[in-house]
């Protein structure tokens, strides 16, 4: 019977932080799009790299991360406005991603 690799709490928190950063557009992600040409019967995969904003993914990652830390009772319910990071000029995210 195969055994599952044990995952540490630190690995889970690290993955959630990375997911949060990707969903909030802090770090670039690679997206693959399949372009079909029905006339020629071909399909080509095109990869693009850039920043994305996925609010549902960001909210869920933040929710799961908040369970890991002790949050005071008066702040345990999060509501309000989600701040969207500024959109950087072309190429600026490449310079900033190496910091």
C-alpha positions as CSV (number, residue, x, y, z in Angstrom):
1,X,0.0,0.0,0.0
2,X,1.5,3.4,-1.0
3,X,2.1,5.8,1.8
4,X,1.3,9.5,1.5
5,X,4.1,12.0,1.8
6,X,3.6,13.8,5.0
7,X,3.0,17.5,4.5
8,X,4.2,19.9,7.2
9,X,2.2,22.9,8.4
10,X,5.0,25.2,7.2
11,X,4.6,23.8,3.6
12,X,0.9,24.4,3.6
13,X,1.2,27.9,4.9
14,X,4.0,28.6,2.4
15,X,1.8,27.3,-0.5
16,X,-1.2,29.4,0.7
17,X,1.0,32.5,0.8
18,X,2.3,31.8,-2.7
19,X,-1.3,31.2,-4.0
20,X,-2.5,34.4,-2.3
21,X,0.4,36.4,-4.0
22,X,-0.4,34.9,-7.4
23,X,-4.1,35.6,-7.1
24,X,-3.5,39.2,-6.0
25,X,-1.2,39.9,-8.9
26,X,1.9,40.2,-6.7
27,X,3.9,37.6,-8.7
28,X,3.6,36.7,-12.4
29,X,2.0,33.4,-13.4
30,X,2.3,31.4,-16.7
31,X,-1.1,30.8,-18.4
32,X,-1.5,28.4,-21.3
33,X,-4.2,29.1,-23.9
34,X,-5.2,26.6,-26.6
35,X,-5.8,28.3,-30.0
36,X,-7.8,26.1,-32.4
37,X,-7.9,26.5,-36.1
38,X,-11.0,24.6,-37.3
39,X,-10.3,25.3,-40.9
40,X,-6.9,23.7,-40.8
41,X,-7.8,21.2,-38.0
42,X,-4.9,22.3,-35.8
43,X,-4.5,23.5,-32.3
44,X,-1.6,25.4,-30.8
45,X,-0.8,26.0,-27.1
46,X,0.4,29.5,-26.4
47,X,1.9,30.4,-23.1
48,X,1.7,33.9,-21.7
49,X,3.4,35.2,-18.5
50,X,1.9,38.0,-16.6
51,X,0.1,39.1,-13.4
52,X,-3.6,38.2,-12.8
53,X,-6.2,39.2,-10.3
54,X,-8.4,36.4,-9.0
55,X,-10.4,37.7,-6.1
56,X,-12.1,34.4,-5.2
57,X,-8.8,32.6,-5.0
58,X,-7.2,35.4,-3.0
59,X,-10.1,35.6,-0.6
60,X,-10.0,31.8,0.0
61,X,-6.2,31.7,0.6
62,X,-6.5,34.6,3.0
63,X,-9.4,32.9,4.8
64,X,-7.3,29.7,5.2
65,X,-4.2,31.6,6.3
66,X,-6.3,33.5,8.9
67,X,-7.2,30.1,10.5
68,X,-3.5,29.5,11.1
69,X,-2.9,32.7,13.1
70,X,-4.6,33.8,16.2
71,X,-7.0,36.6,15.3
72,X,-8.6,38.7,18.1
73,X,-12.3,38.2,18.5
74,X,-13.2,41.8,17.4
75,X,-11.3,41.2,14.1
76,X,-12.4,37.6,13.4
77,X,-15.0,38.7,10.9
78,X,-13.5,40.3,7.8
79,X,-15.6,42.5,5.7
80,X,-15.1,45.7,3.7
81,X,-13.4,46.7,0.5
82,X,-10.8,44.6,-1.2
83,X,-7.9,46.8,-2.3
84,X,-6.6,46.0,-5.8
85,X,-2.8,46.4,-6.3
86,X,-1.8,49.1,-8.8
87,X,-1.2,47.9,-12.4
88,X,2.5,48.2,-13.3
89,X,3.8,49.3,-16.6
90,X,4.9,46.6,-19.1
91,X,8.1,45.0,-18.0
92,X,8.1,46.6,-14.6
93,X,6.9,43.4,-12.9
94,X,9.9,41.6,-14.4
95,X,12.2,44.0,-12.7
96,X,10.3,43.8,-9.4
97,X,9.9,40.0,-9.4
98,X,13.7,39.6,-8.8
99,X,13.7,41.5,-5.6
